[in-house]
Amino acid sequence: MSQLRDKNHGCEWDKKQTFESISPFTIEEAYEVADSIARQDNDDLKEELGDLLLQVVFLSQIASEENLFSFDDVVEIITQKLIRRHPYVFLDKRNHSSEDQIYQWENIKKEERIQKEQSGILDGIAKNLPSLKRSQKIQERVSGVGFDWPNAQGVFEKIREETQELEEAIFSDDKESIREEIGDLLMIVTNLARHLDIDSEEALNRANNKFIDRFKYIEDLIEKTNTDFEKLELKDLNALWEDSKKLS
């Protein structure tokens, strides 16, 4: 990477890159790692992990050139963090349950946020996380201080309330209110997923993939009959959709 960034003989594209320009690629590579895991493609996973590691090296090289920190510093700080967050393994060794470790982990993270002068309950949650993931993290944090429904039933009641408010916003034809109410509804549904120990991001991604598979089934059937989509009525498409649901 230092050769690629060399001012005299390096790659012209690599030399131009900054923290800001590389950041989107880092996010993309992380998603590609997750995708290869979901597809259980180990050869692809090996390659994608290399691509993700390259992003870490690339950003560390930029930082080194600006005298901010080095790649070795990155490795050292994560090593220290792992030791600090797992005292039962590295420092005060003793048998412990998963619940013990989670409790200890959360307390240690609270201390770390204080040291970073992140005094607010919601400080430190990345703003550029996927929206569902960020929403779930927000609600996990506030739940930790008791700001939450005691069970999923209370969330269901809130969903009904938000649905009613959305209907009223649609009836009033107020675009900004509609946007706000849809956001509220999505956030409450995410909270319901959290109460049911479901990752909302993963759940929606699975739903997306399921929809794609079922729609592909419809496309294949239509292609086999040499029919155009435009010539089919909605009731015909719905019938094909119901057929596709029998496959999964």
N, C-alpha and C positions, 0 to 999 in steps of 0.2 A: 504493500500500500504506500509506503514511503517513496518507492520508486515511481509508482503511478502518479504520485502527487509532486514529484520532483519538478522544480520550476523550469529547469532547462530541458530535460529529456523525458518528462512524464507525459501522460495522456492528457490531451487538451480538455476532454470532458471531465475527467477526475479532478484536474487542477481547479476547475471552476466551482466545484461543489462546496456547499456550506452546511452548517447544522440544519438550517431551514429547508434546503433543497433535498437533503438526504432523508429527512424525517418521514415523508410519505412513503418512501421505498422501504423503510424499516417496518412501518405498519403493514405494508403489503406483504413483505416477506414473512412476518409473524402469522398473518392469515393463511399464507400458503403452507406453512408448517402445520397449522391446525387442520387444513384441508387434507393434507397427505395422511395425517393421523386418522381422520374420519374415514378416509377411503382405504385405510389399512394397507397403504402402499409403502412398504419399508424402504425400498430403493429410492423412491421419490422423497421420503422423509429424510433420508441421509443427505440427499442433495439440497433439500430446502433448509436443513439445519446449517449446512455450510453457507448458504446464501444469507441466512439470518446472522450467523457469526461474522460474516463479512461486513454487515452493517455496523456491528459493535466495533470492529477493527477500524472501519472507515471513520466513524464518529470520533473514536479515540485518537486517531491520527490527526484529525482536524484540531482537536483539543490540544494535542501535544505541540502542534505547530504554533498555536496561540499561547503556549506556556500556561495552560489551564490545568491539565492533568495528563497522565499517560495511560496506556492500556494496562500496565502493571498496577497502576493505582486503582483501576476499575476492578481488577481481580482481587486486590487486597481488600477493598471496601466491602465487596460481596462476601468474602471469606469472613471478615469481622462480623458482618451482619448475621450470617448463618450461625456463627458461634454464640453471638449475643442472644439470638432468638431461640436457641435450643440449649438452654442451660442444663437441662436434664441429661443431655447427651455429652456435652463438652466440658461443662464447668462443675455443676453440682450433680454428678452422675447418680441416678437412682431410677428404680422402676416407676413408670408413670403411664397413665391412660391417655388416650387421644384427647379426652375432655380436659385433662390437666394441661396438656401441651397447648391446646387452643386458648384456654384461659390465660396461660402464661404469655402466649404469643400476643394476644390483644393488649395485655397490660404493658408489655415491652414496646409495642407499637405506639401506645399512648405516650409513653415516656419519650420515644424518639420524636414524636410530633411536637412535644413541649420543647425539646432541645432545638428543633427547627423553628421555634416560635410560631408553631401552628396551633394556636390556642383554641380555635373553634372546633366544634365537633366534626364539621364537614370539611375542615381544611385538609389539603393534601390529596383530595380526590381529583384525578386528572380530568381536565375539561374536554380533552379530545378522545376519551373513551367512547366506544359505541354507546348510543343513547340508552339502550335497554340495560347494558352492563353498568353504566354510570348510575342509572336510576336505582338499580338493585343495591349498589354499594352505598348510595346515599341513605336508603331506607334501612340497610343493615346497621349503619352508624347510629341513626337516631333511635332505632329499636334498642340498641345497647344502653341507652339512657332512659328507657321506658316510654318513649314516644311512639307508640304502636298499638294496634288492636291486639287484644289478648288471644284471638283465634281467627281462623279464616272466615268465620261467619260474619264478623264485623266488616271484613273487607268486601264480602259479597254485597252487603247492604250499601256500602259506599259506591260500589260499581253501579248498582241500580240508581243511586242518586246522581252519579256523574252521567249516566246514560240519559236520564231525564233532562239534565241541564244541557246536554248536547242536542237533544231533540228540540229544546226551546231555542237554542242558538240557531239551529238550522231553520226553524220556523220564522225567526226574525231576520233571516238572511244576512246576518252579521258575520262577515268573513273572519274578522279578528277573533270574535268570540268563539266561532266554530273551531278555529285553530287552537285556541286556548283550552277548550273543553275536550278536544281530541287528545291533546297532550296530557290533560288531567286523567282521562280515562286510561290511556296507555300506562301512565305511572301507577295507577291503582291496580291494573291487571298485573303489572310487574311485581307489585307488592304481594299480590295473591300468590304468584309463582314462588316468591321467597318463602311465604308462610307454608307452602306445600313442598318446600325443599326442592324446587325445580329452578334450573338456570333459565331465565327468560330468553336470553340471547340464543342459547342452544335450542330451546323449544321452538322459537320462531324460525330458526335456520332449518330445523327438521321439517317444519310445516312448509317452508318454501320448497325444499327438496321434494317433499311428497307431492306438492302441487305440480312441480315441473314434471315428475314422472307420470302423473295422471294425465296431464295435458299432452305429453308426448304420446301417450297411448291413443288419445283422441286424434292427434295429427296422423299417426300411423294408420288408423282405421280409415280416416278420410282419404288419405293418399291411396290406399288399396282400392277404394271404390271410385277413384278418379273424380272426386267431388270437390268443389271449391267451398271454402269456409263461408263465403258470402252468400252461397245458395242455401245454406242450412238455417232453419229457424232456431230460435233460442230453445224451444222445447226439444228439438232434435239433439242439440248440443248437451242439454241437461241430461237427456237419456244416455248419451255416450259417457257423460261424466259419472253417472250412477254406475254404469258398467265398469268404469275404470276403478271405482272405489272397491270393487270386489277383489281386485288384485292385491290390495294392501290393507 
